[in-house]
């Protein structure tokens, strides 16, 4: 038999845990997410192991997906003040770091920023030498202000990270124990969006240590010694220690995991996936069993970024969504979230939720149905109309043409869909769809990606593509991929007509299965 993989998804409402062997679900368990995270994860895994009748020693590897960092940034909680140093003067000085960030976010993080001499052109030439004195002076200013989490960005750092690396050395020498995030490790070529992602990461670093530490303690207390990974937002895995340095790469990993799980559970590689949770509904498009990536800058909590993100539409509809009456029924976007089991009417509470509507309609058997028997049928139908309208609109916005498409419905809130959906060829609700997110975490693979600029006229197209592909393969293998399983899933070539010669932006991404033996030995 194949290795037993433990997948866990820590959402804002529920924590799901599954065991998967050879691509098949062995057992699953769902429990409400706890405020401290650790006790909820411990309870979910302990209950799962008891249900499956297996011991902790049977687990070959652990994969955890979480929305903790996304939620923290969006809700502006548990963030720390940051400092931002941009290496690009005399260029870019007209647009300072954090210039378009929401005021309420800047009030939390501060506006300790500086632009100093340095940076590169697209072809690796220096804009200016690194101004080490200015970096040192800026670090002293940050230290005086009590800032210990620093983001460093540089023009075209993904092509050459040398100046960022040197600036980080200076900052760490000036501020002992400083937490430093470098833009060369985030996003892609565009400076401002990449800088934004780096600043976001800096604001989350202390929280990352806390959350990852909670996961580790839960596993240790359960006696699980298997290699431990956390899923990132392209459906691939990161080592837990990497997440402590780069938590921002987990943004949107929850819906990504759900989409990967939907592909496995439904057997469809190409479809639209509707993932209805307790608070939100995420709609995305599967292409060759992976989420379609967004080609545009992505707005997260009011901040534009350009790192890889699935192309998603998120709406405020979930099992905990509040239902209100007016001239027409409204559903969401406010939600009781993980308090559903205490506040929904079917559980003896006083708040009317979307789950109450599903139970009253007879499409779900949860809680005490007698507590919603007095709901007027007209109200129930009006609320159902609104729920289905919201989902149909999101599906239409995700389509690339007018043709009807297959839809895979997953998530605990999938009970809200009680009717046929317009514009849909068919709706599949796979078995175990309520834990698709944890299944997606359990089957996550390892990836390698290269994104840079080249000159086809000087280097030759074939030589460039071969070199970039080889580099992407090496990165995936270094991250723990089984070499024989690697496959190329994306190749982008974007000619840059505004530059002389045949300048081209090339991006190659490869995916492979986790080499469990290699990873276990490495750890």
TITIKE-530701 format. One record per residue: x, y, z of N, C-alpha, C in turn; residue in one letter. Coordinates in steps of 0.1 Angstrom, whole numbers, plus 2048, in hexadecimal, padded with zeros to 3 digits. Example, Ala and Ser with C-alpha at 12.3 -4.5 7.8 and 13.67 -1.06 7.14 Angstrom:
BEGIN
8847C784E87B7D384E8847DF84Ea8807EA8478897F584788180084Fs
END
This chain:
BEGIN
8087F480080080080080980C800x8038187FB80A8247FA80B82B807x81283680881483E814807844818x8058468257FA84C82B7FD85B82Dx7F58648267F78728277EC87982Fx7F08818387E68888417E589783Bx7D989A8377D68A88337CD8AF83Dx7D08BB8407C88C38497C68D1843x7BA8D68447B68E48407B18EB84Bx7B78F684F7B38FE85B7AC90B855x79F90A85579891684F79391F85Ax78C92A85678793386077B92D868x77492386276991E86976C90F86Ex7719078657738F98697828F5866x7868EB86E7938E486B7908D6866x7948D285A7928C585579F8BD854x79E8B08577A98A78567A589B84Ex7AE8968457AC88A83D7B888283Dx7B687583A7C186C8377BF867829x7CA8688217CA8648137D585A810x7D18508097DB8468047D98437F5x7E48447EE7E38417DF7D88497D8x7D68557DC7CC85E7D67BD85A7DAx7BB8527E47AE84F7E97AC8537F7x7A08587FB79D85C80879B851811x7A285081C7A1845826797849831x79885583679085A841790869842x78686F84878687D84977F881856x78288D85B77C89286777B8A2867x7708A786B76E8B686B76B8BB879x7708C687D76E8CC88A76F8DB889x7688E38927698F18917788F6894x77C90088D78990688F78990D89Dx79490B8A47959118B279D91E8B1x79B9278BA7A29348BA7B19328BBx7B69288C37C49268C47CA91E8B9x7C29198B07C69118A47CB9038A9x7D59038B27DC8F68B67D28EC8BBx7C98EF8C47C08E58CA7B68E08BFx7B28E88B67A98E48AB7B08DA8A2x7BD8DD89E7C58D48967C78C789Dx7CB8C78AA7CD8BB8B27C18B38B2x7B58B98B57A98B18B67A58AB8A9x7A78B289E7A38AD8917AB8A188Dx7B98A288F7C189788C7C088B895x7BF88D8A27BD8838AB7B087B8A8x7A58828A679987B8A3799874896x7A187988C7A287387F7AA865880x7B58668887BD85A88A7B484F891x7AD85389B7A48498A279A844899x79484C89078984888778F83E87Dx79B8408787A183786E7A882B874x7AA82C8827B18208887BF81F885x7C682A8837D582A8807DC83288Ax7E982F88C7F18368957F984188Fx7FE84989880685589381285188Ax81884588D82484088682083C877x81383B87480F83786780F84285Dx81084F86280F85A85981D85D853x81D85D84582985F83E82D86E83Cx82387683B82588583981888C83Dx81A89984180F8A184580F8AE83Dx8038B18378018BD82F7F68C6836x7F98D28397EF8DB83F7EC8E7836x7E08EA8347DC8F682D7D58FF838x7D790C8367D19158407CE92383Ax7C392983F7BF93783B7C3941846x7CA93C8507CD94585C7D4952857x7DE95184E7E595D84A7DD966841x7D59608387CD9688307C3970838x7BC9698427B296F84A7B897A853x7C49788587CA9828617CD98F859x7D298E84D7D599A8457C89A1841x7BE99A83D7B19A08387AA9A6844x7AB9A08507A49A585C7AD9AF863x7B99B185F7C29BB8667C59B7874x7C79AB8777C99A68857D699E886x7DD99F8917E99978947F499A88Ax7F49A78857FF9AB87C8089B4884x8159B687F81F9BE8878239CA87Ex8289D488482D9E087C8399DB874x83B9E18688459DD85F84D9E985Ax8599E78558619F184E8639EC840x8649F58368669F18288729F9822x87C9F281D8879F88168879F4808x8869FE7FF8869FB7F08949FF7EBx89A9F67E48A79F97DD8A49FC7CFx8A3A097CB8A0A0C7BE8A3A1B7BAx8A7A237C48AAA317C18B6A327B7x8B6A3C7AE8ADA477AD8A0A447A6x89DA387A1891A3579B886A327A6x879A327A286EA2E7AA86AA377B5x871A427B786FA4B7C3862A527C3x85BA537B884EA5A7B8843A527BEx845A457BF83BA3C7C5841A347D1x83FA397DD845A337E983FA257ECx845A1D7F483FA117F9832A13801x829A0A80081CA0B807814A17803x816A1D7F7810A2A7F4801A287F2x7FCA1D7EE7EEA1B7EB7E7A117F5x7EEA0E8007E8A058097DCA0B811x7D2A048157C7A0A81C7CBA10829x7C5A1B82D7C9A238387C9A1B845x7BEA138467BDA0B8537C8A00854x7CD9FC8497D89F28497E59F984Dx7E7A058477F3A0D84A7F4A11859x7E8A1385F7E7A1686D7ECA0B876x7EA9FF8717EF9F38787FE9F1876x8029F28698109EE86681A9FA866x815A0686681DA12866822A15858x829A2085682EA2484983DA2784Ax845A1E850853A1F850859A1A843x85CA2383A861A1F82D86DA27828x875A2281F880A2981A883A2480Cx887A2D80388DA297F689BA2D7F5x8A4A237F38B2A267F38B9A227E6x8C5A277E38CBA247D78CEA157D5x8CBA107C88CEA027C58C49FD7BBx8C39F07B98BA9EA7B08C09E77A2x8B99E079A8BE9DB78D8B49DE782x8B99DF7768B19DF76A8AD9D1766x8A49D075C89F9C37598AA9B9754x8B59BF74F8C09B674A8CB9B4753x8C99B87608D39B676A8DC9C276Dx8DC9CC7648E49D87678DF9DF773x8E99E677B8E59ED7878DE9FA783x8D39FD78A8CEA0B78A8D7A14791x8DCA0F79D8E6A177A58EDA0D7AEx8F9A0F7B38FFA067BD8F6A077CAx8F79FC7D18EF9FB7DE8F5A067E8x8ECA0E7ED8F0A187F78EFA12805x8FAA0C8098FBA048158F9A0E821x8FEA1A8208FDA2482B8EEA2782Ex8E7A298238D8A2C8248D1A2082Ax8D4A148268CEA0882B8D0A0883Ax8DDA0A83E8E0A0984D8D9A14854x8D8A2084F8D1A2B8568C2A28857x8BDA2384D8AEA1F84D8ACA15857x8B5A0B8588B3A008628B3A06870x8BCA108738BDA168808AFA1D883x8AAA2487989DA2B87B892A2187Ex892A15877888A0B87A88AA06888x896A0488C8999FF89A894A098A4x896A158A2892A208AB882A208ACx87CA1D8A186DA1D8A1867A108A6x870A068AA86C9F98AF8679EF8A5x86B9F18988679E888E8729DD88Cx86D9D188C8769C588B8749BD87Fx8699BF8788659B886C8679C0860x8719BD8578759C584C8739BF83Fx86D9C683586C9C28288769C981Fx87D9C28178879C880E8839C4800x8829CF7F787F9CC7E98899D37E0x88B9CE7D48959D47CB88F9D27BDx8929DC7B488D9DB7A68949CF7A0x88B9C779A8909BA7938989B179Cx8949B07A889A9A77B18999987ADx88E9947A788D9867A3898982799x89E98C7928A99897888B6989790x8B89927998C49927A18C19977AFx8C398E7B98BF9917C78CB9967CFx8D69987C98E299B7D18E19A77DAx8DB9B27D58DA9BE7DD8D09BC7E9x8C59B57E68BC9B27F18C39A97FCx8CB9A07F88D29978018DC99F80Ax8E39A98038ED9B180B8E59BB814x8DA9C080F8D29C98188CD9C2824x8C99B58238C49AD82E8CF9AB838x8DC9A98338E79A783D8E99B4845x8E89C083F8EA9CC8468DF9CE850x8D29CB84C8C79CD8558C89C4861x8CC9B785F8CD9AE86A8D99B2874x8E39B786E8EE9BC8768EA9C887Fx8E29D087A8DD9DC8818D29D988Bx8C99CF8878BE9CC8908BF9BD893x8C59B989E8C69AB8A18B89A48A3x8B799989C8AA99289D8A0997893x8A49A088A89A9A588189499A878x88799B87588199286B88099985Ex88899385488999A84788399283Cx87B99983487599382887A99981Cx87F99181288599680687B9947FAx87A99E7F287099E7E78749937DCx8819907DB8859867D187F9787D4x8799767E087396A7E486496A7E2x85E9757DD8509767DB84C97C7CEx8409797C983B97F7BE84497E7B1x8419877A884898679B84F993798x85099778C8599A27888549AF78Dx8479B378C8429C078F8469C479Dx84D9D079E8539D47AB8489D77B5x83E9E07B28359E47BD82D9D87C3x8289D07BA8209C57BF8289BB7C6x8359B87C283E9AF7C98429B57D6x8449C27D68479C97E383C9C87EDx82F9C97E88249C87F08239BA7F7x8259B07EE8259A27F482F9A07FFx83B9A67FD8469A58068429AC813x83C9B88128389BF81E82D9B8826x8249B281E8199AA82481F99E82Cx82999882683098D82D83799183Ax83D99D8398449A284583A9A4851x82E9A884D8259AB85881F99F85Fx82199385881C98685D82697D863x83398186383D97886883C973876x83997B88083797688D82B96D88Ex82097088781596788781895A881x82195A87782594D87082C94487Ax83594A88283B94188C83293B896x82894389A81E93E8A381593389Dx81093589180792C88B80E91F888x81A92088182191487E82690C88Ax82991489582D90E8A18219068A7x81590C8A68099048AB8078F78A3x8098F88968088EB88E8128E1893x81F8E589582A8DC8998268D68A7x8228DE8B081F8D98BE8148CF8BDx8098D28B57FE8C88B48038BB8AFx80C8BB8A48118AF89F81A8A78A9x8238AF8B082C8A98BA8248A28C5x8198A98CA8118A48D48098978D0x8078968C380188A8BE80B87F8BBx8178828BC8228788B98248768AAx8208808A282387F893830885890x83987D88A847881887849882878x83F88187084088186284488F85Dx84A89085184D89E84B8408A684Ax8418B384D8368BC84E8378C7844x82D8C983C82C8D38328208DC833x8208E782D8148F082D8128F481Ex8068F381A8038F680B803905808x8089087FC8089167F87FD9187EDx7FD9247E87F19287E07F19247D2x7FB91C7CE7FA9167C07F89077C0x7F49027CC7F18F47CD7FD8EB7D0x8098F17D38158EA7D68188EC7E4x8238E57E98278E57F78338ED7FAx8338F280783F8F980D8428F181Ax84F8F181D8538EC82A84E8F5835x84B8F08408458F984B84F90484Fx85C90284F86590C852865917848x86291483B86191E831855927833x84A92183883E92983A841933845x84992F84F84C93985A854945854x85A94384886194F842858955837x84F94E83184895382683994F827x83295483182495083381B955829x81F96082281696681881395D80Cx81C95380A81A94A7FF80F93F802x80A94080E7FE9378117F193E80Dx7F194B80A7E59518077DD94A7FCx7D09487FE7C79417F57CA9327F3x7D292D7FD7D591E7FC7C89167FFx7BF91C8077B391580B7AA9117FFx7A691B7F779F9187EB7A79107E0x7B49127E07BC90A7D77BB8FB7DBx7BC8F97E87BB8EB7EC7AE8E57E9x7A38ED7EB7968E87E87948E47D9x79A8ED7D07998EA7C27A18DD7BEx7AD8DB7C47B58CF7C27AD8C37C7x7A78C47D379F8BA7D87938B67D0x78D8C17CA7818BF7C27858B77B5x7918BA7B07958B37A47968A47A7x79D8A07B279E8927B679188C7B9x7898927C177C88C7C577288A7BAx7728947B07698937A576E88C799x77B88B79878188478C78188E780x77E89B78277E8A577778B8AD778x7928AE76D79E8B776C79B8C5768x7908C776178C8D475C77D8D7760x77B8E176876E8E476D76E8F1775x7638F677976290178275F8FB790x76690079A7648FB7A775E9067B0x7539027B774D90B7C074F9067CEx75790D7D675A9087E47539117EEx74990B7F47409137FD74490F80Cx74A91981374E91682174491C82Bx74991F83674092584173E93483Fx74893A83974794983874794E829x74F94882175094C81374E941809x74B9457FC74B93B7F17569407E7x75F9367E47699397DA7669317CEx7679387C27649327B57719337ADx7769277A878192779F78091E794x78A91D78B78A91577F79590B77Fx7928FE77E79C8F477D7A18F276Fx7AE8F276D7B48EF7607BE8E4762x7BC8D975C7C68CE75E7C88CB76Dx7BD8CB7747BC8C87837C38D278Cx7C88DD7867CD8E878F7C58F578Dx7C58FD7977BD90A7957C391378Bx7BB9197837C09237797C692F781x7D293377D7D893E7847D394B77Fx7D39557887CF9627847DA96977Cx7D796F7717E19767687E298476Cx7DA9897767DA99777A7E0999788x7E39A578B7E79A87997DA9A57A2x7DD99F7AE7D299B7B67D19A47C2x7C59A87C67C29B07D17C09A87DDx7C79A97E87C69A27F47C49AC800x7B99AD8057B79B68107B99C580Dx7B79C88007B99D67FB7C79D97F6x7CF9CE7F57DD9D07F17E09C87E4x7E69CE7DA7E99C77CD7F69BF7CEx7F59B37CA8019AA7C98029A37BCx80D99E7B980F9967AC8159897AEx8149837BA8199757BB80E96C7B7x81295F7B48099567AE7FD9547B7x7F19557B17E59537B87DB94C7AFx7D29447B47C893E7AC7BE9497A7x7B894779C7AE9507977A194D79Dx79D9557A77919527AF78895D7B0x77B95A7B27719647B676C9607C3x76D9687CD7689657DB75C96E7DEx7529687E374696F7E774296C7F6x73B9757FC73897480A72C96B80Cx72D95E80872295580A728948810x72294381B72693782171C93282Bx71E926830715920839711929845x71A93284971793A855712948851x71094A84470B95883F6FE95C845x6FD9688496F196E84F6E7970845x6DA96C8486CF96E83F6C6979845x6C398483D6BB98F8426B0991838x6A599883E69999A8366989A9834x6949AD8286919BB8256879BA819x6899C380F6819C28036839B47FCx68F9AF7FE6939A27F969C99B803x69D98E8026A698780B6B598A808x6BD98C8116CC98D80F6D3983817x6DE97E8116E69738176F5978817x6FB97982370897E82570A98D822x71699282172298B823726988831x71F98E83B72298C84972097D84Cx72897785572796985872A967867x72495D86D72795987B73395087Bx73894C87074594486F744938878x74F936880750929888746929893x73F9358957359358A072793089Bx72792A88F71B92488971491B893x71C9128997169078A271090D8AEx71391A8B170D9208BD70292B8B9x7039318AE6FB93C8AB6F093A8A1x6F192F8996E792C88F6DA927896x6CF92A8906C29268966C1917898x6C690F88E6C49018906CC8FB89Bx6D59038A16DD8FF8AD6D99068B9x6CD90D8B96C79148C46CB9228C5x6D29288BB6D69368BB6CB93E8B6x6CE94B8B46C49558B06C695B8A3x6D195789C6D595D88F6D1954884x6CA95A87A6C695286E6D1952864x6D59468616E19448586DD93C84Bx6E693C8426E39348366E1925838x6E89208426E79128466D891084Bx6D39198536C59188576BC91684Bx6BE91E8416B691E8356B791182Ex6C390B82D6C58FE8276BD8F382Fx6BE8F483C6B78EA8446A88EC843x6A38F88436958FB8416908F6834x6988F682A6948F281C6948E381Bx69A8DC82569A8CE8246A68C881Dx6B08D08196BC8CC8126C78C881Bx6C68CA8286D18C78316CA8C283Ex6D18B98456CC8B38516D78B685Cx6D68C28616E08C786B6D98CD876x6DD8CB8836D78D288E6C88CD890x6C08D68956B28D38986A98DA88Fx6A48D388569C8D987A68F8E0880x68A8DB88B67E8E089167F8EF894x68C8F389668E90189A68D90B88Fx68B90688268990E87767D90B86Fx6749028756688FF86F65E90B86Dx66091587565792087465B92B86Ax66692886366A93285966093284Dx65B93D84965293E83D658938831x65192F82965692A81D65B934813x65494081365894A80966595080Dx66895181A67695681E68094C81Bx67E93F81D68793481A68A93480Bx6809358026829357F468A9427EFx68694D7F568D95A7F269C9597F5x69F9538016AD9528056B49487FBx6AE93D7F86B49347EE6B693A7E1x6AD9427DC6AE94A7D06BB9527D0x6BD9597DB6C99627DC6D695A7DDx6D694F7E46E29467E56E69417D7x6DC93C7D06DF9377C26E39427B9x6DD94E7BA6E19597B16EF95D7B4x6F395D7C07019617C370B9577BDx70894A7BE7119407B97119407AAx7059427A470594279570C94E78Fx70B95A796712965791722963792x72695D79D73495A79E739951794x73294679173593D786736944779x72D94C77672D95376973995C768x73D96277374996B772756963770x75695777476294E773763948765x75894775E758941751761949747x76694273D76E949732765949725x75A94272575194371A74294071Fx73994171672B94071A72693271Cx72E92871872A91A718727915727x71E90C72871C9067357288FD739x72B8FD7467378F674A7338ED756x73B8E27587398DA76473E8E1770x7378E077B73A8E678873C8DC792x7478DC79A7498D47A57468DC7B2x73D8D77BA7398DE7C67408D77D2x7478DF7DA74E8D97E674D8E37F1x7518DE7FD7518E68097448E2811x7468E581E73B8E282772E8E9824x72F8F581E7248FD81A71D8F980Ex7218EE80771B8EA7FB70D8E67FCx7088E48096FA8E180C6F18EC808x6F78F88066EE9048036E99037F5x6EF8FC7EC6EB8FB7DE6E08EF7DDx6D48F37DB6C98E97DB6C28E87CEx6C68F07C46C08F07B76CA8EF7ACx6C58ED7A06CE8EE7946D38FC793x6DF8FE78D6E590B78B6E590F77Dx6E091B77A6E092076C6EE921766x6F091E7596FD920753706914756x70190A75C70A8FF7607068F2759x70F8EB75370C8DE74C7088D3756x70F8D276170B8C976B7128CD778x70D8C97837138CB7907168BE797x7238BD79B7288B17A272A8B57B0x7258AD7B97288AE7C872F8A17CCx73C8A07CB7438937CD74188F7DBx7428827DD74387C7EB74F8827F2x74C8867FF75788C80775A89A803x7518A17FC7548AE7F77568B8802x7508B680E7518BF8197608C081Ex7688B781B7768B781F7808B8813x77B8BD8087848BE7FC7908C77FFx78F8D180779B8D980A7A68D1811x7A38C881A7AD8C08217B28B5817x7AA8B080E7AE8A78047B88AD7FBx7B58BA7F77BF8C17EE7CC8C37F5x7CC8C68027D88C78097E08BA809x7D98AF80B7E08A280D7E689E7FFx7E18A27F47E689E7E77EF8A87E1x7F28B37E87FA8BE7E38088B97DEx80D8BF7D38198BB7CD8248C57D0x82F8C37CA83B8CD7CB83D8D37BEx8408E07BF8428E87B284F8EF7B2x8538F37A685E8FC7A385B906798x85F91279A85B91C79086692678Ex86892A78187293577D86A93F776x86D94C779866957772870962771x87596576487F96F76287F974754x88897D75188998374489697E73Cx89497D72F89F97872789F97F719x8AA97E7128AC9847058AD9796FBx8A29766F48A296B6EA8AC96E6DFx8AE97A6DB8B797E6D08C597A6D4x8C997C6E08D797A6E48D996B6E9x8CF9656F08D09586F68CA94D6EEx8C09506E68B99466DF8AD9406E6x8A293F6E089693B6E789792D6ECx89C9236E489C9156E98A69146F5x8B191B6F48BB91A6FF8B592070Cx8AE92B70B8A893171789D92871Dx89492271488A91A71988F90D720x89990771A8A08FB7208A68FF72Dx8AD90A72E8B390E73B8A9911746x89E91874289491B74C88D90F751x88A9067488838F974C88C8F1755x8998F07528A28E975A8A38EF768x8A38FD7698A390377689790177Ex88B90177787F8FE77E87E8F0784x8838E677C8848D878088D8D778Dx8998DE78C8A28DE79889C8E37A4x8948EE7A388E8F47AE8838EB7B4x87C8E47AC8728DB7B18788CF7B8x8838CA7B388A8BF7B98908C37C6x8958CF7C789B8D47D38908D67DEx8848D97D98798DA7E38738CD7E7x8778C27E28738B57E686B8AD7DCx86B8B17CF8638A97C586A89D7C1x8638937BE8688867B886B8897A9x8788887A587C88C79887488678Cx87187978E86B87278385C876781x85787D78B84988178A84788F785x8528967828518A477F84A8A6771x8428B077083C8B476383A8C3762x83C8C875683A8D775482B8D9753x8268E375B8188E675A8158F4755x81F8FC75381D90974E82A90F748x82991473B83491C73582E92872Fx83393473482E94172F83A948728x83894D71C84295671683B963712x83F96E71783997B71584398470Fx84398770284C9906FB84A99E701x8559A57028559B37088589BC6FCx84D9C06F584E9C86E98549D66EBx8539DB6F88589E96FB8679E96FEx86E9DE6FD87C9DD6FF8839D96F2x88F9DE6F08969DA6E389A9CB6E3x89C9C66D78A09B86D58949AF6D7x8969A36DB88B9996DE88B9966ECx8889A06F588799D70387A996706x87A98C70E86F98371186E980720x86398172686197C73385D96D733x86496473986295673985E951747x85494974785094375484D934752x85392C75985191D75884E918766x84490F76784090977483F8FA772x8468F277B8458E477B83F8DF788x8398D37878328CD7938378BE794x8388B97A083B8AB7A28368A67AFx8368997B18328937BD83C8957C8x8388957D48418967E08498897E1x85788B7E28608807E486187E7F4x8588767F985787580886487080Ex86A86680887786180D88286B80Ex88387380388D87D80288B88880Dx87E88C80E87B89781787D892826x87988582987B88083688A88083Ax89287C8318A187C8338A6889835x8A189382D8A68A182E8A38A783Bx8978A38418938A984E89A8A285Ax
END
